[in-house]
Amino acid sequence: MSWRPTYRSSKFRNVYGKVANREHCFEGIPITKNVHDNHFCAVNAKFLAIVTESAGGGSFVVIPVTQFGRIDPHYPKVCGHQGKVLDIKWNPFHDNIIASCSEDSSVRIWEVPDSGLRRNLTESVLELYGHSRRVGLIEWHPTTSGILFSAGYDYKVMKSFVTESGIFKFSIMMKMIDCHTDVILCMSFNKEGSLLATSCKDKKLRVIEPRSGKLLQEANFKNHKVNRVVFLGNMKRLLTTGVSRWNTRQIALWDQDLSMPIIEEEIDGLSGLLFPFYDADTHMLYLAGKGDGNIRYYEITLEKPYLQYLMEFRSPAPQKGLGVMPKHGLDVGACEVFRFYKLVTLKGLIEPISMIVPRRSETYQEDIYPMTPGTEPALSADEWLSGINRGPVLMSLKEGYNRPNKLVFKAPVKEKKGGVVNGIDLLENVPPRTENELLRMFFRQQEELRRLKDELTQKDIKIRQLELELNNIRNSHKL
């Protein structure tokens, strides 16, 4: 273990984890039991997506992040894949676009309506085929619109360039990166998206030029078997998690040249995979083990000791995976700097966990909320292909909440086939076909009636109060 000083000046030394109240959790979700090493969860400022257990193909649910409570067992799903879904990722520049990959060797892109799903979504916007075996990982380019990377069990990384070439038409171009000799375990971009780091089952760590697929650096360190890798923002360094030669869980810090690890630190002797999460704004690293209930967090610096242990969040419930809310979706008023969505399979529970910096002042804390990557792309796909590198477009969290989202990647709008009869849209008001659908519609109408009755009661009380105030005013004038 590395030396840890007892006292150290840091504004993040007292960061603590706060679990959301039960009424702000998501319950009744049949979380997938797949043993693939992934998170099975993706979050953005509007929606929460979770891969679910299903028979005869793969599916996932998409729930608005404000729709807390128990989810209906018959809640609509995205269910177009013919094999189990292995990974899902939201487009960083469009809150309604999500990509998924599956055991059926396809990558699909879906558009979710603003109001959420009302019925099962089976038709994707795009289907991408290029892998010969199942696809286990997908990753959007961090600064460029319309570029998606996928890694399959055929040992290849596929680049898909999706650009608009006309009204409701898309130009799709795919290229392969073929420099791996075994299954790819993890992919991570640097902040500009000019470098791609991968970890592989052949125990090698690689840094690749993503445009050409050229292998720039390669490392195979016997004392550290790499499982996961993450770029550390603008530090020009990488952090990996893995196991030591004694099969203890370990993390290592690397320069981009991958010559030798700058520092190695053993964590514990457990067997679960360690997932790293890095916050480039606060330089904090979070480590969460698959099957663990705790989350350790560290502060990373450019000077020794490089890796400073801060604290540990503990929970008795084991986590299958974790989703992370983007920065522009955090609660700035509560000094929240990071938010996890923890998957608890045994309970069918999604539990939000907020990492909070304790502050007494209620004003905006600029020192813990610097300018952060926003929702607008810095480059188009054509600009990136021409060789241009550019950092992300930054936004301030103080004034960025109601910022209009510039839609660069637009999904085609399909014309509705149907009509309006007596003022009723037949597509939006489909009659129930089964007894379960009839019961659901009945309960929804009952809830709506209760809500309207409550509103009427509140309005009646308000009217009485106003009448009393008016009578008092009249009586005072008479006197």
Number of C-alpha atoms within 10 A of each C-alpha: 9 12 10 12 9 5 7 10 6 10 13 20 18 13 20 18 21 14 18 13 10 13 10 17 21 23 19 14 23 20 24 22 14 15 8 11 18 20 21 25 27 21 25 23 16 17 21 23 23 26 28 24 17 17 9 10 16 24 28 28 22 22 22 17 17 13 13 15 15 15 15 11 9 11 14 18 22 23 22 18 25 15 20 24 31 25 27 28 22 23 23 22 22 21 20 20 19 22 22 27 29 25 21 19 21 23 29 19 21 21 20 17 11 11 9 14 17 11 11 15 18 13 15 18 18 17 15 16 14 19 21 14 17 21 28 26 25 24 22 24 25 24 29 27 26 23 23 22 21 24 27 26 19 18 22 23 27 23 24 21 19 18 20 16 10 8 8 11 11 17 10 15 12 15 15 18 20 14 14 19 13 17 17 24 23 23 23 22 24 21 21 17 21 20 18 21 25 24 27 22 17 15 19 21 23 23 24 20 16 21 17 11 19 13 17 14 15 17 17 16 16 11 14 24 26 29 24 23 28 24 24 24 17 11 16 13 18 22 23 25 27 22 25 20 11 9 15 15 23 24 25 22 23 19 14 19 15 19 13 14 17 14 15 20 16 16 16 12 13 15 14 13 19 25 23 20 20 21 16 17 16 17 15 22 21 18 19 21 22 21 17 20 17 18 19 17 25 20 20 22 13 9 7 10 14 14 23 21 19 19 18 16 17 12 13 8 16 17 24 25 24 27 21 19 21 18 21 19 17 18 15 19 12 16 23 21 21 24 23 20 25 24 27 21 18 13 13 18 21 28 21 23 21 23 19 20 19 15 12 7 9 10 11 14 14 11 9 16 18 15 14 17 24 22 24 21 26 20 20 17 17 14 13 19 15 9 10 11 16 17 18 20 15 16 18 15 21 15 8 14 13 6 10 9 12 11 15 16 18 16 21 14 10 8 6 7 7 9 11 10 8 7 7 11 12 14 12 9 8 9 11 12 8 8 9 11 13 13 12 14 14 12 12 12 12 12 12 12 12 12 12 12 12 12 12 12 12 11 12 12 12 12 12 11 12 12 12 12 12 12 12 11 11 11 10 9 8 6 5
